[in-house]
Amino acid sequence: MIAACATTRKIDTQGGISPAFLLATLLLALLALLVGVSAAESVAVTQEVDVGVGYAGHGATDVSPGSELNTNLKYVASRQVTRNLLLRFGAEWQRFSFAESRPSAAPSTLQQLNAIVGLDYQLAEQWLMRAELQPGIYGELGQVDGRRFGAPLILGFVKLVDTDLQWFLGLRVDLRSHYPVAPAVGVRWQFADLWTLNLMLPNPRLEYDVNSRLKAYVGGGIMAGTYVVGDHFGDGRGNKRLNHATLDYIELRVGPGLAWKVRPNLTLEAEAGYVVHRSWDFFDEHVKSTDDPVPYLQFSCCARF
């Protein structure tokens, strides 16, 4: 993560303005500026809203953190500045909650609140680029210091071969993670009228168009992030080294799903399958916990207007 850590002094959120509030205020100011300039120039702003809720079952291991509830809310506004340049501003909130039945190496909650600042740029006739910075708070939102603030960078390139075939190359930079640079390659290939191989991370899929409004798919999913746990997290687990420690969380999923286009600008999705891998890695302290495969359900709503 490209972390902005000018200071490690803890910010008291009890008697002052919280960094979460400041982040939200900054985001609203950016969006107001974007919309205001667009209105003055009669340029339309495209808006995207994504909402997701999922549940994963309880693992069978002694160190299992219990069942999981994950929620995600994302908003992005985009404005075409020039023929080749599109600016993107938004915000995202994500939360993992684990129903602990016993003390484990997994925290009861992992969450993030971040802004989205990015751009899409057409490098050439067949080449597109996306750059996106996600500055925000990754950890306890009520206990915020420099270690909990970070700014992962996502950089991607697209090669448009034709309408049926596109290649993707990208990387994610997060200097706080145990793996600070994560490269990725992908392809989208519509190899038949009704079939599309969409191997795009974090959700690679094989898709089948049932009709013009309904799509069936089978594939995988990756949910991951780097967080800082609470100041006293390790006290209740007999390991004070885990107080205020950095954690890499990763979850790998496989399963089928359905995507229903209710309206041209509104899509509902539902999927079910298995979480084949979950891990909580305090890599600095050499403490890692994994869990057995568990079933999951996921529902999402995507709106574009």
N, C-alpha and C positions, 0 to 999 in steps of 0.2 A: 504494500500500500504506500502511496506517496503521502506520507503522514505529515500533517502540519502540527508540529510539536514544539512551538516556541517556548513553552513552559510546561513543567510537570506539577506546578502548584495546583492543588485541588481547588475547584470553584465551588463555593458554598451555594447550593441551589435552594437552601431553606430560606435565606433572608435576602436574596437578590434575584436578579433576572437570570433565568436558566439559559444555558447554551441552546437547548432545544427551542426555546422561545425565540432566541436571537436568530437561529437557523431558519425557523418558520417565517419570521419577519423579513429576513433578507430574501427568501424565496418569493414571498408575496410582492415585495418591491420589484424584483426582477420580472415577475409575471405581469405586474401592473405596467411596467415600462414597456414590455413587449407588446401587450395588448393596446396600450395608449399610442405607441408609435404606429402600430398597424392600423388603428382606427383613423389616425390623422392622415395616413397615406392610402387609406381605403384598401389595405392589403389584408386578406383573410388569415386568421390564425387557426391552424388545425390543432385539435385537442384530442388526447387519448387518456382513457381511464381504464385501469386494469385492477380487478379485485379477485382475490383467491383465498379459499379456505380449505384446509385439508386435515385429515386425521390419520394417524398411524397407531397400530396396536402396541401392546405390551410385549417386550421381549422375554425370553425364557431364562436368560442368564441371571446370576445373582447380582450382577452390577447393572442390570437394566434400569434406566431412569424412569420406566413406566411409559404409559401411552403419551402420544404427542399430538398437539394441536398447533397448526401453523396458519398464520394469517398474513396477507400481503395486500397493500394498497399503493397504487402507483398512478401518478398524474404527470403528463407531459404536454406542453404547448409548443408548437413548432411554427416558425414563420420563414417564408421564402424571402431571403434578402436580395439575392441576385439569381440569375439563371442557373448558376452552378452551386450556390451556397444556401443551405437551410440551417437555421439556428434552432436549438432545442433547449428548453428550460422546464424543470419540473421538480417533483419530490417523490420520495418513496419511504414507506414504513413497512418493516417486516418483523415478525415476532414468532419465535418457537417457544412453546410452553410444554413442559414435561411434568406429568403427574407423578412425582416422586413418592414411592412407597417405602423407600429406605434411602439413607445417605449414599450417594454415588459420586463418581467423578464428573457427572454431568450436572450443570446448573439447572435450576428449575425454569429459568427463562433466559433466552438469548434474543436480543432485539437490536434493531438499527433504525435510525431516522436520518435520512440523507437527502441532500439536494441533487439535482441532475442538471449538469451544464455541459452541453455538447453541440456538435455540428455534423451535418452531412455535406460532403463536398464531392462534386464530380470532377475527378482528375483528368479523365479523357472520355472519349465516346463510349468505351466499354468498361471503364474503371470508376468505381465509387469508393469513397472512404467515409468512415464514421469514427469520430473521436468523442469520448464521453468521460467526464470527470464526475465522481460521486462523493463529494465532501460531506461529512456528517459524523454522527455519533454512533459508535459500534460497541455496545455494552450497556451497562446500567445507565438509564436515562436520568435517574435521580442523583447519581454520583458521577460527575463528569470532570475529567482532567485531560491533560494533553495526550495520555496514552490511549484514551477512548476516542479521540478524534483522529480521523483518517480521511484519505481521499483516493480510493482505488481509481485506476485509469483503465479504460477499455478502448482498444484501438482495433479497427477491423477494415478489411479491404474486400471488395466484391469485383469479380471478373464476370461481366455479362457476355457469355458466349452467344446465346440467343434466348428466345422466350422460354425454351424448355430446359436450358442448362445454365447454371450459374455456379461459380466456384467462390469459396470464402476462405480468407486467411485472417487470423486475428490473434490477439494476446491480451491478457489481463495482468496488470501490474499492481501488486499490493505488497508494499515493502514490510508490512507487519507480519505477513504470513510466513509459515515455514517454507513455502514455495512462492517466493516473491514475484516470479514471472511465470505465467501459465500460458503457453501457446496453444493454438487450436486451428484445425483445418476442417472444412466442411464442403458439402455440395448439395445443391438442389437440382434434381433431375426428374422431369416428367417424362418417363420412358414409355408411357402409354396414355391413351385418352383419359382414363380414370385413375391411373396410378402415378404417384409421385414419391420419389425417394428424397426425403427432406432431412439430411444429416447435418442439422444445424444445432450446435450447442447453445444453451444447456438442455434442449429437448429434441434429440434426434428421433425421427419417426419414419415409418412407411405408411403413406396415406392412401385412402381409397375414397373417391367421390361417389357416394351412394346416389345423390342427386345434386341439384344446383344449390341446395341449402344444407345438406347433411353430409358430413365427412366422418369416416371411421378411420382409426389409426391404431398402430401398435408401435411402441418404442420405449425410450428411456427418459430419464430426467436426472438432473444434478441440482441439488440445493446445497449451497456452501457459503461460508463466510468466516471472517476472523473477528473475534470479539475479545473484550477484556471483562473478566468476571468481577464480582463485588469485592470490596476491601476485606471482608471477613469470610469469604467463601470457604477458604481452607480450614478455618477454625473448627467448623462442625464436622470436618472430615479427617481430623487428626493429621493434617499436613498443612502447616502454615505457609509453606512455600507457594501454595496455590492462591493465597490472598493476592488479589489484584493481578492475577496472572493472565497471560494471553492464550487464547484458545482457538484452534482451527476446528471448525465443525464441517463435516461433509456427509451428505446423504445421497445414495444412489438408488434410483427407482426403475422398475420395468413394469409394463402393463399396457392393456388396451384402453381406448377411450373414444368418445364421440364429441364432435364439434357441430353445433347447430346454429346456423346463421338465421336468427329470429327476424332480423331486419338487415338491410344492406350495411348498416353501421353498428350492429349489435350481434355479438356471438357469445353463446353459452357453451361451456365445455364441462364434461364429466369424465373421470377416468378412475380406474381401480387396478390394483396389482400388488406387487410386493416391494417393500424397501429391502433390497438385498444387502445393503451395507450402510451402517451408521457408525461414525467414530467421533470422539471428542479428544483432541490431541493438544495437551499442554506441552508443546514441543520444547520450550525453554527449560521445563522442569522434568522432562522425560517421563511424563505420566500420560498414558493413553488408554482409553476405554472404548470397546466396540460392543456391538449388540448383534443378536441373532436376527435373521430375516423376519419381518413382520408385515402383515397386510396393511394397505392404505387405501383411502378414498380422497379424491381431490375434486373440487368444484371451482370454476372460475368464470368470470364475466369480463368481456372486452368490448369497450365502446369507443367509437371513433366519430368525431363530429367537428 
